[in-house]
Amino acid sequence: MDVCIGKVYILNVFLLFCDSEVWWFRVMPEFKVVVSDPTTGRAKTYVVKGDAAYRLIGLKIGDIIDGSVISDELKGKKLQIRGGSDSSGFPMRPDIPGGVKKRVLLSSPPGFHPREKGERRRKMVRGNTITEDIVQINVKILTEEELKKLEK
């Protein structure tokens, strides 16, 4: 009888630690968002944590977001996700679906810059979806002309 109670107790403790609603067990994502301004040619880095970071998870390269998600300074501006990288430095590629890490045969950037014509190499890259593993997200401020082109 003591053995069964011990197993039940251990099982309950395990379930308590695996519960995603426990606030101290949950890993909070944190992203460095590099915002490029094409009109000035400058870039500024913002650190996004907490609920704002959760809003970015699941977005893909090419998606357009409101600037208020990143910072109050960017309120009213539209941002386009252009890429990013994970903690190991592997770049995101727009042609690989999902948030996976894969070794693929590349012949062009991002992820590989060929030195000779026709050169190909197998390189490790990330998919086009933002996950918790992504550390840096590159975005671009869209001008009014670019917004009109995208609406058409």
GILINQUI-V93395 format. One line per field, one symbol per residue. phi: phi as a letter, one per 30 degrees, with the letter a starting at -180 (. if undefined). psi: psi as a letter, one per 40 degrees, with the letter a starting at -180 (. if undefined). A space follows every 50 residues. Layout:
# GILINQUI-V93395
phi = ???
psi = ???
This chain:
# GILINQUI-V93395
phi = .dddddddddddddddddddddddcddddbbccccccddcicbbcbccbi dddddddjdcdjdcbdddddaddcdjccccdcllacdcjdddbdccdicd cbcbdcbaddjacddbdidbbdbdbcdccdbdddccbcbbdddddddddd dd
psi = dddddddddddddddddeheehdedhhhihihhhhhhdddeiiihihhib ddddddheiiheihiideddiddeheihihheaaiadeehiiheehiafi hihihieiiidhhidihehiihihiiaehhadehdhhhihhhiddddddd d.
